[in-house]
Each structure stands twice: as C-alpha cells, then as structure tokens.
Amino acid sequence: MIKFIKNFTTDEDGAVTVDWVVLTAAVVGLAAVAWTQVSDGVDDLAGDIDTALTGVVVTAPNAGPTTP
C-alpha cells in the first residue's frame, strides 16, 4: 500500500490534461466576454442604421419621387 501511495503522489500523467482543461476554460471565458461586447455594439449599430434609414425615400433615375 505504501508503494501505491508513493507512486500516486509522484505520478504526473494527468497534470498536462489539467493544464489544458484550465487553459481551454480560460479561452472559452474570454471568448464569451468578447462576444457580449461585440453583440452589444452590433445591436447599437443596427439601431443607428434603422434610425438613419427611417423615412428615406428612394427614387429611380428620371422617374420622380415615389410614395412609400
């Protein structure tokens, strides 16, 4: 039993896996934060574009104004 415990405490086979799991979780967390920031900006931009285009009348060349 003592030999098993000594081997268990010195075994590092799973250490690399734990490192990768932690790094992957950090990358996913940062991506989620970036996504929320970009999403808010895109929503604001879409609202600004909607406001700018509301009420704009498009006319065909040589055709005169049309009613929406």
C-alpha positions in Angstrom: 0.0 0.0 0.0 2.9 2.4 0.8 4.3 1.8 -2.7 1.0 2.6 -4.3 0.7 5.9 -2.4 4.3 6.9 -3.3 3.6 6.1 -7.0 0.4 8.1 -6.8 2.0 11.2 -5.4 4.8 11.2 -7.9 2.7 10.4 -11.0 2.3 13.4 -13.3 0.4 11.7 -16.2 -2.8 13.7 -15.7 -1.1 17.1 -15.0 -0.9 18.1 -18.7 -4.6 17.3 -19.1 -5.5 19.5 -16.2 -3.4 22.3 -17.6 -5.2 22.1 -21.0 -8.6 22.0 -19.3 -7.8 25.2 -17.4 -6.4 26.9 -20.5 -9.4 25.9 -22.6 -11.8 27.2 -19.9 -10.0 30.5 -19.8 -10.1 30.8 -23.6 -13.9 30.0 -23.7 -14.5 32.5 -20.9 -12.6 35.3 -22.7 -14.5 34.4 -25.9 -17.8 34.7 -24.1 -16.9 38.2 -22.8 -15.7 39.3 -26.2 -19.0 38.0 -27.8 -21.1 40.0 -25.4 -19.2 43.2 -26.1 -19.4 42.8 -29.8 -23.0 41.8 -29.7 -23.9 45.0 -27.8 -22.0 47.1 -30.3 -23.7 45.4 -33.3 -27.1 45.9 -31.7 -26.4 49.6 -31.2 -25.1 50.0 -34.8 -28.2 48.2 -36.2 -30.4 50.6 -34.2 -28.5 53.6 -35.6 -28.8 52.4 -39.1 -32.5 51.8 -38.7 -32.9 55.3 -37.4 -30.9 56.8 -40.2 -32.9 54.9 -42.9 -36.4 55.5 -41.5 -38.3 57.8 -43.7 -35.8 57.8 -46.5 -37.4 58.0 -50.0 -35.6 56.2 -52.8 -36.2 57.4 -56.3 -35.4 55.7 -59.5 -33.4 57.7 -62.0 -35.6 60.0 -64.2 -38.7 58.7 -62.5 -39.5 61.3 -59.9 -40.3 60.6 -56.2 -42.5 57.7 -55.2 -44.6 57.3 -52.0 -43.6 54.6 -49.6 
